Amino acid sequence: MTQQATATFSDGQTVDCWRMHQGSLSGDASYYKLSDGTVLLIENDPELQLEEEPAFAALSDASRKAISDYYAARGKLYDLPSLLQQAYNLYQASPESFTPAQVQQTMSLSASNERILCCLTSVVQTVDASQSQLLRCGEVFRCETGERVELFSMFNVSETQARASLVRAADPALQSALAELLQPEWVIFCPENIEINVPAGTFALQENVYQLGIRYEDLAGQLYTWAIPDSPQ
């Protein structure tokens, strides 16, 4: 275990980051500890699970490197200082019953065909032991080059029309606003349908992720055929 950078809370309490190698099965992790040794948060290193997938292994070295480099450059999708502060607040409120917060980010395959590799980034955050928060984001890459595919380039209609079609399963009262707010990373290509995850807080009083699903047949004539993943065997 090795010690790294130190952060300081507003009351002067410090937290140190300790790096631990947990072995090939568990991976590496960072343990954020208070000066008295209390573990506030366990941060597991981001895990690129794509490397276990035959579809990824079948790509050229250059394509695999381009995808790996994309994820390395993008980094973490969570706010570590905010998680540490939330964990410290809970610890201060009830030190006797406090359990360490945890966060894990993984990148995995969601679907594919001979032209594209569709991927899913999942972030699981557990600050309060009684409740976990899950963030799911989608990415699509060209198999030939490893280049990321822009969402609306996968449609043969205008971006405005594509946005409207993607959110047609939403509550009618939300469709217009959601079509305008829709972010490409909210869209995940799965083998049988497209999944859309609208983060909590996007709309007033929205405390949880708002999830939609749309079948590929409902996008017939709008989505290019090369953009439709292979069906499960």
RODO-2510 file (C-alpha; in nm, 4 decimals, decimal comma):
residues 233
     n   res          X          Y          Z
     1     m     0,0000     0,0000     0,0000
     2     t     0,1408     0,3411    -0,0985
     3     q     0,0285     0,6880     0,0110
     4     q    -0,0538     0,9567    -0,2446
     5     a    -0,2018     1,3059    -0,2454
     6     t    -0,3824     1,4592     0,0507
     7     a    -0,7063     1,6610     0,0459
     8     t    -0,8342     1,8916     0,3209
     9     f    -1,1974     1,9546     0,4194
    10     s    -1,3273     2,2968     0,5208
    11     d    -1,2941     2,2130     0,8934
    12     g    -0,9241     2,1324     0,8518
    13     q    -0,9637     1,7536     0,8617
    14     t    -0,7356     1,5832     0,6100
    15     v    -0,7878     1,2768     0,3956
    16     d    -0,5050     1,0752     0,2431
    17     c    -0,5233     0,8547    -0,0658
    18     w    -0,3661     0,5121    -0,0209
    19     r    -0,3106     0,2931    -0,3271
    20     m    -0,3558    -0,0808    -0,2891
    21     h    -0,2925    -0,3609    -0,5379
    22     q    -0,5641    -0,6177    -0,4758
    23     g    -0,4434    -0,8845    -0,7192
    24     s    -0,5308    -0,9784    -1,0761
    25     l    -0,8883    -1,0814    -0,9882
    26     s    -0,9824    -0,7725    -0,7875
    27     g    -0,7704    -0,5052    -0,9540
    28     d    -0,6271    -0,1941    -0,7922
    29     a    -0,8059     0,0512    -0,5665
    30     s    -0,7581     0,3795    -0,3834
    31     y    -0,8530     0,4014    -0,0164
    32     y    -0,9287     0,7523     0,1095
    33     k    -0,8570     0,7683     0,4825
    34     l    -0,8924     1,0293     0,7520
    35     s    -0,5942     1,1053     0,9749
    36     d    -0,7261     0,8588     1,2366
    37     g    -0,7309     0,5747     0,9822
    38     t    -1,1047     0,5802     0,9084
    39     v    -1,1703     0,4789     0,5485
    40     l    -1,4097     0,7304     0,3911
    41     l    -1,4208     0,5966     0,0371
    42     i    -1,2935     0,3039    -0,1696
    43     e    -1,2370     0,3919    -0,5339
    44     n    -1,1827     0,0920    -0,7600
    45     d    -0,9758     0,1630    -1,0690
    46     p    -1,1720     0,1996    -1,3962
    47     e    -1,1993    -0,1393    -1,5639
    48     l    -1,1971    -0,1887    -1,9412
    49     q    -1,3973    -0,5111    -1,9646
    50     l    -1,3961    -0,4855    -2,3449
    51     e    -1,0669    -0,6702    -2,3473
    52     e    -1,2541    -0,9891    -2,2554
    53     e    -1,4878    -0,9668    -2,5579
    54     p    -1,4245    -1,1616    -2,8835
    55     a    -1,5652    -0,8706    -3,0881
    56     f    -1,3015    -0,6397    -2,9396
    57     a    -1,0228    -0,8963    -2,9744
    58     a    -1,1091    -0,9351    -3,3446
    59     l    -1,0277    -0,5699    -3,4148
    60     s    -0,6908    -0,4590    -3,5483
    61     d    -0,4255    -0,3495    -3,3009
    62     a    -0,4724     0,0093    -3,4168
    63     s    -0,8488     0,0017    -3,3612
    64     r    -0,8147    -0,1526    -3,0159
    65     k    -0,5560     0,1080    -2,9227
    66     a    -0,7755     0,3935    -3,0488
    67     i    -1,0678     0,2764    -2,8315
    68     s    -0,8479     0,2203    -2,5270
    69     d    -0,6901     0,5632    -2,5764
    70     y    -1,0336     0,7245    -2,5978
    71     y    -1,1339     0,5849    -2,2598
    72     a    -0,7999     0,6737    -2,1026
    73     a    -0,8309     1,0347    -2,2246
    74     r    -1,1967     1,0683    -2,1209
    75     g    -1,1195     0,9650    -1,7644
    76     k    -1,3706     0,9382    -1,4811
    77     l    -1,7372     1,0282    -1,5157
    78     y    -1,7892     1,0987    -1,1459
    79     d    -1,6984     1,3871    -0,9167
    80     l    -1,4503     1,2454    -0,6656
    81     p    -1,4258     1,5570    -0,4416
    82     s    -1,8048     1,5649    -0,4178
    83     l    -1,8195     1,1957    -0,3223
    84     l    -1,5536     1,2477    -0,0556
    85     q    -1,7457     1,5430     0,0884
    86     q    -2,0722     1,3463     0,0923
    87     a    -1,9000     1,0553     0,2666
    88     y    -1,7399     1,2880     0,5212
    89     n    -2,0769     1,4508     0,5936
    90     l    -2,2294     1,1100     0,6653
    91     y    -1,9337     1,0137     0,8822
    92     q    -1,9657     1,3328     1,0867
    93     a    -2,3399     1,2749     1,1333
    94     s    -2,2997     0,9171     1,2585
    95     p    -1,9422     0,7916     1,2965
    96     e    -2,0479     0,4745     1,4808
    97     s    -2,2668     0,3419     1,1982
    98     f    -2,0648     0,4804     0,9070
    99     t    -1,9557     0,2431     0,6307
   100     p    -1,7091     0,3506     0,3582
   101     a    -1,8506     0,4889     0,0352
   102     q    -1,7549     0,3082    -0,2848
   103     v    -1,7330     0,3954    -0,6528
   104     q    -1,6578     0,1782    -0,9565
   105     q    -1,6450     0,2644    -1,3279
   106     t    -1,6467    -0,0082    -1,5942
   107     m    -1,6482    -0,0047    -1,9733
   108     s    -1,8061    -0,3069    -2,1442
   109     l    -1,9607    -0,4227    -2,4711
   110     s    -2,3348    -0,3645    -2,5179
   111     a    -2,3756    -0,4795    -2,8818
   112     s    -2,1890    -0,5032    -3,2122
   113     n    -2,1941    -0,5942    -3,5794
   114     e    -1,9219    -0,6150    -3,8441
   115     r    -1,9124    -0,2344    -3,8778
   116     i    -1,9571    -0,0965    -3,5260
   117     l    -1,8739    -0,1748    -3,1643
   118     c    -2,1346    -0,0431    -2,9185
   119     c    -2,0108     0,0099    -2,5657
   120     l    -2,1500     0,0886    -2,2240
   121     t    -1,9857     0,2803    -1,9417
   122     s    -2,1356     0,2064    -1,5989
   123     v    -2,0596     0,4004    -1,2831
   124     v    -2,1869     0,2636    -0,9524
   125     q    -2,1704     0,5100    -0,6621
   126     t    -2,2599     0,4013    -0,3096
   127     v    -2,2272     0,6811    -0,0563
   128     d    -2,5190     0,5867     0,1657
   129     a    -2,5013     0,2101     0,2267
   130     s    -2,8777     0,1845     0,1859
   131     q    -2,8801     0,3254    -0,1675
   132     s    -2,6603     0,3069    -0,4774
   133     q    -2,6638     0,5395    -0,7794
   134     l    -2,6054     0,3986    -1,1269
   135     l    -2,4907     0,6036    -1,4257
   136     r    -2,5012     0,4377    -1,7697
   137     c    -2,3539     0,5993    -2,0822
   138     g    -2,3228     0,4753    -2,4388
   139     e    -2,0461     0,5010    -2,6961
   140     v    -2,0203     0,3642    -3,0515
   141     f    -1,6926     0,3016    -3,2384
   142     r    -1,6067     0,2052    -3,5967
   143     c    -1,4532    -0,1417    -3,6067
   144     e    -1,2243    -0,0506    -3,8970
   145     t    -1,0552     0,2473    -3,7290
   146     g    -1,1612     0,2590    -3,3626
   147     e    -1,2937     0,6107    -3,4271
   148     r    -1,5959     0,7154    -3,2229
   149     v    -1,9186     0,7408    -3,4232
   150     e    -2,1280     1,0549    -3,3734
   151     l    -2,4823     0,9548    -3,2736
   152     f    -2,6778     1,1537    -3,5305
   153     s    -2,4532     1,0404    -3,8164
   154     m    -2,6152     0,6986    -3,7671
   155     f    -2,9482     0,8384    -3,8887
   156     n    -3,0478     0,9224    -4,2458
   157     v    -3,2911     1,1906    -4,1287
   158     s    -3,2280     1,5318    -3,9778
   159     e    -3,0990     1,5597    -3,6234
   160     t    -3,4257     1,7261    -3,5221
   161     q    -3,6283     1,4331    -3,6543
   162     a    -3,3905     1,1771    -3,5004
   163     r    -3,4206     1,3429    -3,1600
   164     a    -3,8000     1,3379    -3,1803
   165     s    -3,8033     0,9702    -3,2783
   166     l    -3,5676     0,8661    -2,9992
   167     v    -3,7865     1,0172    -2,7272
   168     r    -4,1291     0,9215    -2,8633
   169     a    -4,1691     0,6604    -2,5845
   170     a    -4,1389     0,9311    -2,3182
   171     d    -4,4236     1,0934    -2,1319
   172     p    -4,5916     1,3182    -2,3951
   173     a    -4,5580     1,6122    -2,1575
   174     l    -4,1796     1,5675    -2,1581
   175     q    -4,1113     1,4767    -2,5204
   176     s    -4,0463     1,8254    -2,6592
   177     a    -3,8085     1,9285    -2,3795
   178     l    -3,6372     1,5895    -2,3753
   179     a    -3,5775     1,5943    -2,7505
   180     e    -3,3981     1,9273    -2,7105
   181     l    -3,2001     1,8219    -2,4010
   182     l    -3,1025     1,4749    -2,5252
   183     q    -2,7279     1,4087    -2,4995
   184     p    -2,5609     1,1446    -2,7203
   185     e    -2,4038     0,9730    -2,4192
   186     w    -2,7508     0,9011    -2,2781
   187     v    -2,8139     0,6654    -2,5716
   188     i    -2,7033     0,3007    -2,5446
   189     f    -2,7254     0,0594    -2,8385
   190     c    -2,8278    -0,2877    -2,7185
   191     p    -2,8864    -0,6011    -2,9296
   192     e    -3,2676    -0,5715    -2,9372
   193     n    -3,3370    -0,2048    -2,8649
   194     i    -3,1949     0,1378    -2,7898
   195     e    -3,1877     0,2347    -2,4240
   196     i    -3,1943     0,5990    -2,3146
   197     n    -3,0977     0,6984    -1,9610
   198     v    -3,1883     1,0508    -1,8572
   199     p    -2,9823     1,1444    -1,5471
   200     a    -3,1530     1,2363    -1,2228
   201     g    -3,2043     1,6112    -1,1906
   202     t    -3,2492     1,6745    -1,5634
   203     f    -3,6069     1,7773    -1,4927
   204     a    -3,7453     1,9520    -1,1856
   205     l    -3,8226     1,7094    -0,9002
   206     q    -3,6644     1,4188    -1,0932
   207     e    -3,4822     1,2238    -0,8213
   208     n    -3,4018     0,9081    -1,0182
   209     v    -3,2793     0,8110    -1,3637
   210     y    -3,5594     0,8273    -1,6223
   211     q    -3,5189     0,5322    -1,8603
   212     l    -3,6698     0,4815    -2,2060
   213     g    -3,6495     0,2037    -2,4614
   214     i    -3,7161     0,2099    -2,8350
   215     r    -3,7124    -0,0872    -3,0718
   216     y    -3,5075    -0,0801    -3,3901
   217     e    -3,8175    -0,1578    -3,5965
   218     d    -3,9683     0,1658    -3,4666
   219     l    -3,6792     0,3497    -3,6326
   220     a    -3,7128     0,1721    -3,9669
   221     g    -3,6199     0,4035    -4,2516
   222     q    -3,4461     0,6467    -4,0143
   223     l    -3,1525     0,4493    -3,8781
   224     y    -2,8941     0,3295    -4,1302
   225     t    -2,8821    -0,0504    -4,1542
   226     w    -2,5118    -0,0516    -4,0644
   227     a    -2,6039     0,1191    -3,7367
   228     i    -2,8257    -0,1697    -3,6201
   229     p    -2,6337    -0,4223    -3,4073
   230     d    -2,6575    -0,7955    -3,4685
   231     s    -2,9441    -0,9710    -3,2948
   232     p    -2,8500    -1,2087    -3,0101
   233     q    -2,7933    -1,5679    -3,1213
***
